[in-house]
Amino acid sequence: MFKKDSIDIVIPLSSGSKHDNFELRMALRSIARHVKNCGQIRVITDSPPAWLDNCQVLSCPDKYLHNKDANIIRKLLTAANETDLSDQFLFWSDDQVALRSFNASSLPPIFNRRSAEAFHPDRIWHRRMLHTFDYLQKHDLPLNCNWESHTPQRIDKALFQQLLKNVDYITEPGLAVNTIYFGLAGTCSGMEQSCIKLTVEKPLKLGKLPDNKLFIGYNDNAWQGDLPQLLMEKFPRPCCYERT
């Protein structure tokens, strides 16, 4: 049984892992060890790994080949439609890992300080960001930062449904999931991502995991460095969310 005030975690999962869902294993092991007040974990995917255990799996295929954020928004809305999902939940990606313990109910919004001027229309994700800034500007909600911090984010279930209900996030280039949510919500304060998270998007030789960060976020480029080894050293044993 989960505590009455526990917060569920929603993980939208695609079928694009190049590493046999090692990323999901590390995310789940970090959640099991470090997330206080954790409720049910819900993995939203149409291809769950066979080893996944003690998680609720909700089926939702990726429909949009060139609009990753649209797929993520659909999956979050699928989870939000579940009546027993906690009123607030953590949106967590598989390539995000908690390094220290924290209370899920007190995680602040986490922002990235880049404004629209930092993005260029020659890249698809940058076009999506520019479109998101423009959408918010047209709705009198201008931003001088963005919320794509690549960290877990605490989401209000009812507010997410309300804000996204009439928004066209499907037409390309689409809208960035965190920025459109926090932007439409009028969120004006939070924590800057570098204060709380280490980003690894190059083949770095870190030597050790940071002691002063709550999260680490990474991409496939990190696999050419020592991050996978360091994560395995920190989380060497299967957790309650893995069938052994």
N, C-alpha and C positions, 0 to 999 in steps of 0.2 A: 504493500500500500504506500502511496505517496502522501506526503504531508499536504494539508489543505492549501497552504500558500506556496506550494512548489511550482516551479516554472518549467514547462515542457520545452524541449529542444527540437527544432525542425531542421532537417538536413535535406535539401534538394540534391539529388544525386543523378548525374548523367551516366551514360555508358562509356564515357571517354577516357577512363583511367588507363594509362599506359603501364601501370605497375601493379596490376592485379588487386586494385583497391587497397594498396598499402596506405594511401592517404587516409582513407576512411578508418582503417584500423588505428592509426596514430591519433586521429581526432577523437575516436571513441575512447581510447585508453586515457587520453588526457581529460576527457569529460568525466570518466569514472573516477579518476583520482582527484581532480581539482575543482569540479563544479559543486558548490554547496547549494542546497535547496533545489536540486535537479529533480524534475518530474519525469514523465514519459518521453522517450526519444522516438521521434517519428521520422522515418526515412522515406522520402517521396521519390519514387523511381519505378520504372517498369522492368528493371533488371537488377534486383537485389542480389548481392553475393550470397552464396550458399551457406557461408559460415555465420551470417548475421543472426544474432539471437537477442531475445528480450527487448526488441524494438518493434514498434508498430510500423508496418510497411503499407504505404498507400500508393496505388498505381497511378502514374501520370506520365505518359510518354513525352519525349521532346518533339514538339511539332514544328519548330521553327529553326531551320538549318542555320540561318545567318542572324539570328536574334536570340542570343543566349539569355539575355535578361527577360525576354518574354517567357521563355521556358521556366525560368526561376520564379517569376511572378505567378504564373499558372500553378506551379507547385505549392507556393506559399498560400495561395487562395484555396487550393485543394485541402491543405491542412487546416486553414482557418474555417472552412465549412464544417469541420468536425465539431460537434457541439461539446464534446468533452475535452477539447484542447483548452489549456489554461488561458485565462483572459489576456495575459501577456506571455510571450514565448521568445526564445532566443532563435534567431535565424543564424545558422551555423553552416559553413561550407566545409567540405571534406579536407581541403588543404589549409585549414586553420587549426592550430594546436594551442591549447592552454599550457603554460609553463609554470604557473603558480595557482594557488587556490583562490577562489573568489565566490562571492554570493551572487547567484544569477539574478536575483531581484533588485540588485543595486548597480548593475552594469550601466554606466552612462552611455548616451549616444557618442559615437566616435567618428570624427570627421577627418577629411584630408584637406589640407589648406589650399590646394590648387583651385583657381577660379577658371572661368571659361577661357581666358586668354592663354592658358597653358595647353589647350587642346587644339588639334589641327584636323581639318576635314579629310585628309588623305588616308585616314585609318578608320576602320569601321567602328571600333569602340569609341574612338574620339568623336566621330560623328554622332554616335548615340549620346555621348555626354553633352555635346553642343546642343543637340536637339532637346535634351532634358533642361539645360539652362534656359533655352529659348522658350520652352513650354511654361516653365515657372515664371519667367519674365512677363510673358503675355497674361499670366494670371496674377500679376502684381505681387509676385513672390520672388524677387531677385535674390540671387545667392552670390556671395563672394568666396565660397568654398564649395566642397562637395562632400558627400557622405559615403563614397566608395572606398572605405578604409581597409577592405579585405580583412575584417575582424568579425567576430560574432556581434550581432546587433539585437537589442531588445525591442520587440515589436508589440504594439497593442493590437490584439486580434480584431476587435470590432472597428477600430479606427482604420486599420489596413483595408478591411473590406469596404468600408464607407468611402475612403479616399480613392481607391482604385476602381470602384464600381463602374464609373462612366469615363474612364481614361482609356484612350486607344494606345496601348503599349505594344500592340502587335505590328502595326504598319512600320516598316523599316524607315529609318535606322533603329527605331524603338526608343525606350526610355530606361535609364539606369535605375535599378530596383531600389536601392537605398536612398539615392538622391531624390527620386520622385516621391517616395514615402515621407521622408523627413522634411523635404521642401514643401509639400502640400500641407503637412502638419504644422508648418510654421516654426519648426524647431530652431532655436537661435542660440543654444549653448550646448556644449559637450566637451569631450576631451580630444585633443589633437592626436592623431594616430601614432606619431613617433614617440609620444610620451608613454605609450602603453604596448607597442607592438614593434617587432623587428620584421622587416620585409626582406625576403631572400628570393630574388628573381634573376640571379646570376650564379654561375658555378663557383661559389665562394668556398674557401677553406676557413671555416669559422673557428675551428679548434675546440670550442665549447659553446654550449647554449648560453644565452645572456641571463644574468642573475637579476637584472633590473627591468625586465619586460614581462608583461602578463601573457602576451600572445606572440606567436610567430606565424606569419603567413608566407606561403611560397608558391612557386609554379614549377613546371617541368624542368626549367633550366637549372634549378637547384640540385637536380639529380646528378649533375656532373661534379658537384662539390661534396662536402662531407656531411651535409644536413641529414640525409637518410640514416647514416650510421649513428649520428648523435641522437636522433629521435629514438632509434632502436635501443640505444644504451640507456636512455631515460625511461623508456616504456618497454621493457624487454618481455613482459609476460602478458598473455591474453587477459582480457577483462571480462566482465559479466555480459558484455554485448557481443561476445565472440563464442561461437560453438566450437569446441575443441574435440 
